[in-house]
Each structure stands twice: as structure tokens, then as C-alpha cells.
Amino acid sequence: MTCPASTGPERNAASKPPAAVAFLNFRRQPPLSPENRLLQTSVLQRSAFDPAAAQDLDSSNVAGSHNAAPSVTEWLLHDDQVMRECFRHATEILRCATGVAMTAVMLLDSDHQHYRGEAGVVLPAIPRRNSLSERVIQNGGIFVVEDTALRSDVQECALVKFPPHVRFYAAVPIRLPDGAIVGALCAMDPQPRKIDDAQRTVLCRLGAMIENDLKLRTAAAVDPLTQLFNRRYTLESIHRRWQDARDGEGIGAAMIDIDWFKQYNDNYGHDAGDACLRSVSVVLQREAELHGMVAGRIGGEEFALLVGQTQRPAMNRVLERVRAGVERLAIEHRGSPFGRVTLSIGGSHTYRNSPRDNGYREAFMVADRALYRAKGGGRNCVLID
């Protein structure tokens, strides 16, 4: 992310490390209220302007961060508590640094613009075509409108045309580890304003902080080989999804095993084994995206799925799609009686009963027992207990 060059008295600040730049920039702002002074302290406590956060890190230096599966990234952006805290810190610091009335992280899906970490305002989702974030994407870098009343290209945007009637807008894009723009960090005000170079630098640094946190969180959550959730994050995600489910909601758990995978590695080598795991994971990821499932690799050739808002017949159809999808890959397997790579799947179906119910643990224990029954009964099948 490119930040504005410093000029005049700010040249000395520009030669200092990002943390020093941040401190000097904040000193130039008007006197802070006690509340905002706490926010200034949180800047240095969180190392928000640490050089590592300000640099545009090469994603190849972060294992598993490049081209993470879309649903993994979506989960991190919309549901991950650590990223929510990152958004909240960034928007509070930005509001303190600029003095604007409102700050937010805007996230885009195919149709809408969503808000996270709002400070000074609570905003509803709006159609993407009417969003200011679309202008940020088109611009590709820092985007500033000091008075929207003087810019015909933004006057039809929802936040300008309707409450809160934004007059000032400044934003930087937020990019995924693969470079795709997924949203923006923005500062807004109902009155026209100007933004100086110090404030632009803070905006850029905070955008870089969010991007770096997203890279690191992705690396911590994703299995680098398959790009599915790793074991730890799979279990965390399953727990959160269970806690978020409504009382009485039908939930399915599944354990999946690649049949005779040790023999596959023995016959074809570990490179071929890795390629096989990736191919199977593509099928799992596709079905997870279609059906809103949590999918993860929990070890070796073993995978786990959590299917929400489902009944037993529907769950059986989903798991059968997974099994058949892998079989259709027709990956040769001389060590299997089927002659190709197949899956054994064990499942369980239950209902969530209370917010403190940890029934997902029992659900996966039942699914694991069903998996072993499926393997003992000939493999290449789905068995739900």
C-alpha cells in the first residue's frame, strides 16, 4: 500500500521508523480528550505501526496465506473474533487521528457492502452498486473526497444521498493475501473537511495493519497444503458455529477418511499423495461453499465437516455429493479394490439444545464411530448414525 510522501517539516518524520512516524503524527493533532488519549495509548500498545505491519509483506513468506480458499477468507473477515477486534482498533484509532465523526471497515460481497468495527455510527448493509467502496476499488489506492457536494461522481452513493449524508470521505482499500480488494477502511463526516499528510499516513498504516493481520490470521487458520481450515481452527470454527446456532436447529457432523491412503503413498510417492489431498480438498471446499459448511483437515488424510441448518435426509445428500464428487475425479489407485481414490464418510445428526450445550463433541464422537463402521463395511460409502 503506497502512502503519501512527506514534505517540509515532515521529512524528518518520514526518515524515522513507522512507530516514530505514528507518534509524531499524533502529536500534531489537536489536544485529545481523555477517551481519545486512551486510544492513542492503544496505538503503541498494539504496535499498530510496527514496521512488519506497515510493510507490504510478500505472501510467500507466510505459509498458507496465498490463495486461501474463499470461504476461509470470508469466515475470517465476517466471523473471526480476532479480525473483528483488529477492525475495531483500527476504526477507533482512525477516528481519533482524523477527528471525523464516523469510521468503519467496509467489506464487499458480490451484491452488498457490509460494515464492521464502526466507530461513531451504526450502518446497515447497502447495495454494492451504490457504495462509496466501489469508488475505492476503481481508484485502487487512497481515495479522498473533501466535499461530496462538489463531486458529481459520488452524489448518488447511498451514504451521500441518504443519512448520514456524508460530505467528507477518505479511504484506503483492504486487500486479501492474493491482492484482491475486498473492502476499505474509511473515515467519514457529515461536514466538508480536509486531510493532511500526517492523517493520510495514519490511514495508510492502519490499512496495512489490517492487511497484515489478515495474512497472519490466515496463516494461523489455514492448512498450507489443502487451503482448508487446519485442525485447531476447524475445532474453533465448529465450536463457534454450534454456539451461534438456534435452539432446536438440526446440525450434522461428519468425519471423512481417504480410503487406503497409506497404500496410495506407498505406490505413488508422497508428492502424488499431496496432490491427491489437494484434489480431495477442492471437492470438500466446493461443497462447503455451496452448503455453508465448516470444512477442515484435522490430520493426515482425515477431514471434518459441520453442516448447519439441516435435517438428516438433506445431510445424507450433501455427504453423498462429497463422496461421489471425489470418486468422479477418477484418481488412479492401484492399492484400492475400487481402482481409484474414494472416501469413507461417517456422520451424525443432532439438534442444538442450549447456548451452553457442547453436544458438538458428542456429535463428532458419534460421527467418528460411524466412520469406522463405514470403513469396516467395505469403504467408499456414507454411513450416518
C-alpha positions as a printed Julia matrix, in Angstrom:
385×3 Matrix{Float64}:
   0.0     0.0     0.0
   1.52    3.34   -1.04
   1.42    6.19    1.47
   1.83    9.88    0.65
   5.33   11.3     0.63
   6.17   13.69    3.46
   7.1    17.27    2.67
   8.51   20.25    4.56
   8.85   19.74    8.32
   7.63   16.16    7.94
  10.76   14.99    6.12
  12.44   14.14    9.41
   9.44   12.1    10.46
   9.48   10.24    7.14
  13.04    9.07    7.8
  12.06    7.5    11.12
  10.58    4.04   11.69
   6.8     3.79   11.26
   6.25    3.71   15.04
   8.03    7.04   15.41
   6.08    8.49   12.48
   2.86    7.46   14.17
   3.86    9.11   17.44
   4.86   12.35   15.71
   1.7    12.38   13.64
  -0.48   12.04   16.71
   1.42   14.86   18.44
   0.41   17.19   15.61
  -3.29   16.62   16.25
  -5.43   18.95   18.43
  -5.47   18.2    22.18
  -7.07   14.85   22.91
  -9.96   14.13   25.21
  -9.28   11.56   27.98
 -11.13    8.96   25.89
  -9.05    9.69   22.79
  -5.86    9.74   24.87
  -6.59    6.13   25.75
  -6.94    5.4    22.05
  -3.56    6.99   21.38
  -2.02    4.74   24.04
  -3.61    1.71   22.39
  -1.77    2.57   19.16
   1.6     1.91   20.72
   0.4    -0.92   22.96
  -0.92   -2.86   19.97
   2.16   -1.97   17.89
  -0.26   -0.91   15.2
   2.56    0.9    13.43
   5.14   -1.83   13.81
   7.32   -2.0    10.68
   6.11   -5.54   10.0
   2.54   -4.28    9.88
   3.39   -1.35    7.63
   5.31   -3.31    5.03
   3.65   -4.94    2.06
   4.81   -8.44    3.02
   5.43  -11.0     0.34
   2.69  -13.57    0.85
   5.17  -16.32    0.07
   6.8   -15.58    3.44
   3.62  -16.6     5.24
   2.9   -20.29    4.95
  -0.52  -20.99    3.59
  -1.51  -17.34    3.23
  -1.59  -17.21   -0.55
  -4.81  -18.01   -2.36
  -6.62  -19.17    0.75
  -9.93  -20.82   -0.04
 -12.68  -18.19   -0.45
 -14.85  -19.49    2.37
 -11.87  -19.43    4.74
 -11.23  -15.78    3.95
 -14.93  -14.99    4.18
 -15.08  -16.63    7.6
 -12.07  -14.64    8.81
 -13.48  -11.35    7.55
 -17.03  -11.77    8.78
 -16.94  -14.14   11.77
 -13.44  -14.28   13.23
 -13.27  -12.56   16.63
  -9.58  -11.66   16.28
 -10.2    -9.84   12.98
 -13.23   -8.09   14.46
 -11.01   -6.75   17.23
  -8.47   -5.65   14.62
 -11.21   -3.77   12.75
 -12.43   -2.13   15.95
  -8.95   -0.97   16.98
  -8.27    0.42   13.5
 -11.51    2.4    13.29
 -11.15    3.83   16.81
  -7.57    4.91   16.15
  -8.53    6.41   12.79
 -11.37    8.38   14.32
  -9.01    9.69   17.0
  -6.32   10.63   14.48
  -8.57   12.42   12.0
 -11.25   13.87   14.26
 -14.03   12.72   11.93
 -17.47   11.78   13.18
 -17.52    8.24   11.75
 -15.11    5.48   10.82
 -15.71    1.93    9.65
 -14.31   -1.06    7.82
 -16.42   -1.77    4.73
 -16.46   -5.3     3.34
 -17.84   -6.18   -0.07
 -19.51   -9.32   -1.31
 -20.96   -9.81   -4.79
 -24.06   -7.73   -4.04
 -23.7    -5.69   -0.87
 -21.41   -3.55    1.24
 -21.22   -4.58    4.9
 -19.77   -2.7     7.85
 -17.5    -3.92   10.64
 -15.92   -2.14   13.6
 -17.96    1.03   13.19
 -16.98    3.96   15.43
 -19.41    6.83   15.85
 -22.17    5.28   13.75
 -24.13    2.08   13.16
 -24.72    1.46    9.47
 -26.89   -1.06    7.6
 -25.73   -3.11    4.63
 -26.34   -1.3     1.35
 -26.29   -2.43   -2.3
 -22.74   -2.57   -3.57
 -23.55   -0.62   -6.72
 -24.47    2.4    -4.55
 -21.43    2.22   -2.28
 -18.5     4.56   -1.91
 -16.28    1.49   -1.57
 -16.85    0.78   -5.26
 -15.08    4.09   -5.97
 -12.19    2.99   -3.75
 -11.84   -0.24   -5.75
 -11.91    1.67   -9.03
  -9.26    4.05   -7.71
  -7.05    1.26   -6.35
  -5.32    3.42   -3.74
  -6.04    6.08   -1.16
  -9.27    7.84   -2.13
 -10.23   11.23   -0.67
 -13.29   13.4    -1.28
 -13.13   16.59    0.79
 -16.67   17.64   -0.16
 -19.04   15.22   -1.86
 -21.32   18.13   -2.8
 -18.64   19.17   -5.29
 -18.21   15.69   -6.82
 -20.97   14.58   -9.17
 -19.49   11.06   -9.41
 -20.32   10.26   -5.77
 -23.55   12.15   -5.18
 -25.73    9.13   -5.95
 -23.92    6.92   -3.42
 -26.22    5.78   -0.63
 -24.21    7.25    2.26
 -24.14   10.61    0.49
 -27.72   10.72   -0.71
 -29.28    9.33    2.48
 -28.41    9.57    6.2
 -25.77   10.08    7.46
 -25.34   12.35    4.36
 -21.57   12.02    4.13
 -19.78   15.15    2.91
 -16.19   14.1     3.68
 -14.84   10.66    2.78
 -11.33    9.2     2.91
 -10.48    5.53    2.47
  -7.8     3.01    1.6
  -8.54   -0.4     0.04
  -8.14   -3.61    2.03
  -6.54   -6.4     0.03
  -6.55  -10.14    0.55
  -3.23  -12.01    0.61
  -3.64  -12.69   -3.13
  -4.02   -8.96   -3.87
  -7.78   -8.85   -4.48
  -9.54   -5.83   -2.95
 -12.25   -6.96   -0.55
 -13.2    -3.69    1.14
 -11.95   -0.42    2.57
 -11.03    1.34    5.79
 -12.78    4.68    5.72
 -13.21    7.96    7.61
 -16.44    9.92    7.09
 -18.02   13.14    8.28
 -21.29   14.98    7.58
 -19.29   18.21    7.13
 -16.66   19.01    4.47
 -13.11   18.55    5.77
  -9.51   18.45    4.69
  -6.99   15.74    5.47
  -3.28   16.46    5.9
  -0.31   14.28    5.04
   0.09   13.05    8.62
  -3.52   11.86    8.69
  -3.13   10.23    5.27
  -0.12    8.35    6.61
  -2.1     7.11    9.61
  -4.9     5.94    7.29
  -2.41    4.05    5.12
  -0.63    2.49    8.09
  -3.9     1.29    9.59
  -4.92   -0.23    6.27
  -1.56   -2.02    6.14
  -2.11   -3.24    9.71
  -5.44   -4.82    8.78
  -3.94   -6.48    5.71
  -1.01   -7.83    7.7
  -3.28   -9.13   10.47
  -5.39  -10.85    7.82
  -2.28  -12.52    6.37
  -1.1   -13.72    9.75
  -4.55  -14.88   10.81
  -4.95  -16.74    7.54
  -1.58  -18.42    8.07
  -2.65  -19.45   11.58
  -6.01  -20.8    10.41
  -5.26  -22.5     7.1
  -3.62  -25.81    6.31
  -0.93  -24.81    3.78
  -1.29  -27.96    1.68
  -5.05  -28.11    1.21
  -6.07  -24.48    1.95
  -8.82  -25.8     4.22
  -9.01  -24.86    7.89
  -6.31  -26.58    9.94
  -7.18  -28.79   12.89
  -7.16  -26.09   15.56
  -9.18  -23.59   13.59
 -11.6   -26.27   12.41
 -12.39  -27.09   16.03
 -12.66  -23.38   16.93
 -14.98  -22.76   13.98
 -17.16  -25.76   14.8
 -17.48  -24.56   18.39
 -18.46  -21.02   17.3
 -20.9   -22.27   14.7
 -22.52  -24.52   17.31
 -22.77  -21.64   19.79
 -24.33  -19.39   17.14
 -26.94  -21.97   16.11
 -30.53  -21.55   17.24
 -32.06  -23.81   19.85
 -33.61  -26.81   18.15
 -31.6   -26.32   14.95
 -30.63  -29.52   13.18
 -26.88  -29.89   12.83
 -24.83  -32.58   11.13
 -21.27  -33.65   11.89
 -19.13  -35.76    9.59
 -15.72  -37.41    9.69
 -14.08  -38.26    6.37
 -11.19  -40.55    5.53
  -9.45  -41.21    2.2
  -9.58  -44.96    1.67
  -6.27  -46.83    1.7
  -4.29  -43.6     1.64
  -1.14  -45.18    3.1
  -1.12  -47.64    0.22
  -1.57  -44.73   -2.18
   1.54  -43.03   -0.79
   3.46  -46.31   -0.91
   2.54  -46.88   -4.56
   2.8   -43.34   -5.96
   5.04  -41.41   -3.56
   4.38  -38.52   -1.21
   4.28  -35.85   -3.93
   1.4   -37.71   -5.56
  -0.14  -38.12   -2.11
  -0.04  -34.35   -1.59
  -1.64  -33.8    -4.99
  -4.36  -36.29   -4.07
  -5.07  -34.44   -0.81
  -5.35  -31.16   -2.7
  -7.78  -32.64   -5.22
  -9.99  -34.08   -2.49
  -9.9   -30.75   -0.67
 -11.17  -28.92   -3.75
 -14.28  -31.12   -3.71
 -14.76  -30.55    0.02
 -14.31  -26.8    -0.34
 -16.77  -26.59   -3.21
 -19.46  -28.39   -1.25
 -18.69  -26.35    1.88
 -19.25  -23.14   -0.06
 -22.47  -24.42   -1.63
 -23.98  -25.58    1.66
 -22.48  -23.2     4.22
 -20.44  -25.9     5.94
 -17.32  -25.71    8.06
 -14.69  -27.9     6.38
 -11.23  -28.66    7.69
  -8.31  -31.03    7.58
  -7.77  -32.48   11.03
  -4.77  -34.68   10.3
  -3.2   -36.83    7.6
  -5.95  -37.99    5.27
  -8.76  -37.13    7.72
 -11.24  -34.29    7.33
 -14.19  -32.95    9.31
 -17.41  -31.22    8.24
 -20.1   -29.4    10.2
 -23.4   -28.97    8.38
 -25.73  -26.36    9.88
 -29.49  -25.89    9.49
 -30.04  -29.34    8.1
 -32.19  -32.41    8.52
 -30.95  -35.98    8.26
 -32.08  -36.67    4.64
 -30.55  -33.4     3.4
 -27.34  -34.13    5.26
 -27.12  -37.57    3.69
 -27.48  -36.0     0.22
 -24.71  -33.49    0.94
 -22.3   -36.15    2.17
 -23.13  -38.37   -0.78
 -22.29  -35.46   -3.1
 -18.9   -35.22   -1.42
 -18.24  -38.96   -1.74
 -19.4   -39.11   -5.37
 -17.5   -35.94   -6.25
 -14.21  -37.48   -5.18
 -14.97  -40.77   -6.92
 -15.68  -38.85  -10.15
 -12.17  -37.44  -10.03
 -11.1   -40.92  -11.13
  -7.67  -40.65   -9.49
  -5.96  -43.96  -10.13
  -5.26  -46.04   -7.0
  -3.71  -49.47   -7.6
  -3.79  -50.21   -3.88
  -7.59  -49.93   -3.71
 -10.06  -52.63   -4.79
 -12.02  -49.84   -6.48
  -9.03  -48.88   -8.64
  -9.47  -45.19   -7.83
  -9.35  -42.83   -4.85
 -12.54  -42.98   -2.75
 -13.84  -41.72    0.59
 -15.41  -43.31    3.62
 -17.7   -40.91    5.48
 -19.24  -41.27    8.91
 -21.9   -38.83   10.05
 -24.23  -37.98   12.89
 -27.29  -35.74   13.08
 -28.41  -33.98   16.23
 -30.16  -30.85   17.5
 -28.71  -27.98   19.44
 -30.49  -27.66   22.77
 -28.98  -24.7    24.65
 -26.29  -21.99   24.36
 -24.04  -23.94   26.74
 -24.64  -27.24   25.05
 -21.35  -28.84   23.98
 -23.16  -31.54   22.07
 -20.94  -30.99   19.05
 -18.26  -33.02   20.84
 -20.59  -35.97   21.2
 -21.81  -35.45   17.62
 -18.28  -35.86   16.29
 -17.62  -38.85   18.52
 -20.71  -40.49   17.02
 -19.57  -39.49   13.52
 -16.14  -40.98   14.2
 -17.69  -44.29   15.24
 -19.83  -44.22   12.09
 -16.69  -43.64   10.04
 -15.05  -46.77   11.42
 -18.2   -48.74   10.71
 -18.16  -47.43    7.13
 -14.53  -48.49    6.75
 -15.27  -51.88    8.25
 -18.25  -52.33    5.96
 -16.34  -52.06    2.71
 -15.46  -48.32    2.45
 -16.41  -45.9    -0.33
 -19.73  -45.2     1.39
 -21.64  -42.79    3.64
 -22.96  -44.03    6.96
 -24.94  -41.78    9.34
 -25.72  -42.9    12.9
